[in-house]
Amino acid sequence: MVTEKSVALFALSTLGRPKDLTATLARSDIASVSMGETSLFGQKMPEIVIDTVSGAEVGFGVAKINRRQGDDVVSALGG
């Protein structure tokens, strides 16, 4: 979820519904964002990669079925 001030990452249930808040990051801490690709159990999947102003890189996989929502997150963050 992207708001004016932060980005929140939620784990999803097996039904694809938000389950647990995993992490938050203030938008002011984000230097750049892009869509990449990663592998999970030998299967390729989209990955959102966020670079922070402190130099850290945060990446998280996006289920293929949620690719459009992942693209929306990257777009909302200016990537």
C-alpha positions as CSV (number, residue, x, y, z in Angstrom):
1,M,0.0,0.0,0.0
2,V,1.3,3.5,-0.9
3,T,0.2,6.6,0.9
4,E,1.3,10.2,0.7
5,K,3.8,9.6,3.5
6,S,4.8,5.9,3.5
7,V,4.9,2.5,1.9
8,A,3.4,-0.5,3.8
9,L,4.2,-4.1,2.9
10,F,1.7,-6.8,3.9
11,A,2.0,-10.5,3.8
12,L,-0.9,-12.1,1.9
13,S,-3.1,-15.0,3.0
14,T,-3.5,-18.0,0.8
15,L,-6.6,-16.3,-0.5
16,G,-4.5,-13.3,-1.5
17,R,-5.9,-11.0,1.2
18,P,-3.6,-8.7,3.3
19,K,-2.7,-10.7,6.4
20,D,0.2,-9.2,8.4
21,L,2.0,-5.9,8.2
22,T,5.5,-6.9,7.4
23,A,7.3,-3.5,7.0
24,T,6.8,0.2,6.5
25,L,9.1,2.8,4.9
26,A,8.7,6.6,4.8
27,R,8.5,7.9,1.2
28,S,11.1,10.5,2.2
29,D,13.6,7.6,2.7
30,I,13.1,6.3,-0.9
31,A,15.8,7.3,-3.4
32,S,14.5,5.2,-6.3
33,V,12.2,2.3,-7.2
34,S,12.2,-0.1,-10.1
35,M,10.6,-3.4,-11.2
36,G,13.0,-6.2,-11.6
37,E,12.9,-10.0,-11.6
38,T,13.8,-12.6,-9.0
39,S,13.4,-16.4,-8.7
40,L,11.5,-18.4,-6.1
41,F,11.7,-22.2,-6.1
42,G,13.1,-22.0,-9.6
43,Q,10.2,-19.9,-10.9
44,K,10.8,-16.3,-12.2
45,M,8.6,-13.6,-10.7
46,P,8.5,-9.8,-10.7
47,E,10.4,-8.0,-7.9
48,I,10.0,-4.4,-6.7
49,V,13.4,-3.0,-5.8
50,I,13.5,0.1,-3.6
51,D,16.8,1.9,-3.0
52,T,16.9,4.1,0.1
53,V,18.6,7.4,0.7
54,S,20.9,5.7,3.2
55,G,22.1,3.3,0.4
56,A,20.2,0.2,1.4
57,E,18.3,-1.9,-1.1
58,V,15.0,-3.5,-0.3
59,G,13.5,-6.0,-2.7
60,F,10.3,-8.0,-2.5
61,G,8.6,-10.5,-4.8
62,V,5.3,-9.9,-6.4
63,A,3.1,-12.9,-7.4
64,K,2.6,-13.0,-11.1
65,I,-1.2,-12.7,-10.6
66,N,-0.5,-9.4,-8.8
67,R,1.9,-8.0,-11.5
68,R,-0.5,-5.1,-12.3
69,Q,-0.7,-4.0,-8.7
70,G,3.1,-4.2,-8.5
71,D,3.4,-2.0,-11.5
72,D,0.9,0.4,-9.9
73,V,3.1,0.6,-6.7
74,V,6.2,1.4,-8.8
75,S,4.3,4.0,-10.8
76,A,2.9,5.6,-7.6
77,L,6.5,5.9,-6.2
78,G,7.7,7.5,-9.4
79,G,9.6,4.6,-10.8
